[in-house]
Amino acid sequence: MLLRLRNCLGRLQQTARSLVTLRYQELLKVEEVASRLGQSATWVATTLFRVRDTLRKCIGEPASLVAKAEEGA
C-alpha cells in the first residue's frame, strides 16, 4: 500500500505534491500553507480535498495499472 501511495504521489503535478508535503509532512495548518504559497485558505482546503480524492482513486486502481505506470517511470 505504501508503494502504491508513493507511486501515486509521484504522478501528481508539482503544485499538488507541494501541498501534500507542506500539509502532511511539515504538518502546517491550512492557513500556513496558504500564506507560504500566496493562496487563500479556501483554495488550499479545496485543492487538498481534490488531491486526496485523486490519491484515493489512484491507490484503488488495479495493480496492473500501477505496475504499468511504474514501468514507464
Order of alpha helices (4+ residues) and beta strands (2+ residues): alpha-alpha-alpha-alpha-alpha
